[in-house]
Amino acid sequence: MLYHQSDYEAVIKFLKCCLPSNSPEHALVLVGHGSEHPAFSTYGCLNDMLRRTCPNLFLGTVEGFPSLTDVKEDLVKARAKEITIMPL
């Protein structure tokens, strides 16, 4: 699903539609399974692109990077007061 840059852009465009509100205090956290396989770099790439285009949309994984600890730190920095969690 995520191979070319345009694939990532299409996924991000869709994910923007999933945001629960336009409030900067309301964050959407996407949680993927993650992996120790080299393909885990897909999560890092998507996370980087999300950070550049969607300040209140965060990505974490159960295994690998970005970790849930990373997401927690990002949410604190963003001062999110309300969080919606969605599987990726």
N, C-alpha and C positions, 0 to 999 in steps of 0.2 A: 504494500500500500504506500510506503514511503521510500521512494527511490530517487526521483528527480526533485530539484528544488520546487518545481511547480506542484508536485504532489504535496509537499509540506505546506505550501501556500494555500492549496485547496482545503486541506484539513484545518488549517488555522481559520480560514474564512468560515467553514462550517462551525468550528468551535466557538467563534465569536457569537454565533446565533444561539448558542447554548447558555450564554452568560445569564444568570438569574436576574441581574439588575445592572443599571449603569452606575451605581454608587461605588465610589472608590473604596468604601469600607466593606463592601461585599465581595469576597473572593470565591473563585471557583477553583477547586483543586482536582485535577485529573490524576487518577492513580492507575499505573500500569503494573504488570507483573514484574518486569525487569528480567535480567539474565546475566550470567557471567560469560555468555557467548559474545564474540566480537560485535555482533549485530546490536548490542546494547547501545552502541554509539548513536543509534537512531534517536533514542530518548534524549541524549545530550543535545543533539542538533535541534530537535523539536523544541526542547526547553529554551535554548538560546533564541530561537526565532520567536517563541511566545513572549519572552522577556522584552524583546524589542518592539513588539506590536500590541501586546495585551497586558498592561500593568497589573491587572487584577485576576489573571489566569495563571495558575501554577501547575507544574507537573512533577510528580514524584513516582517512585517505584517501590515495590515491596522488597525486591532484590536488586541491588545494583545502584546505579546513579541515574538521576538524582535521588537521594535517599529521602525518607520521610523526615529525617532530622534536617536535611537541607530545606525541605518545604517549610518546616516549622520555623526555621530561622528567617526564611523569606517572608512568611506571614507576619512575623513580629516586626520586621523592617517596614513592611507595607502598612502596618497598623490596621490590619483587617479585624473587623469586629463581628462580622458574620461570614460563615464559611459554608459553602455547599461542596460536597464531595461526590465525584462522578467517576465510574470506572472508565478506563481508556481501552 
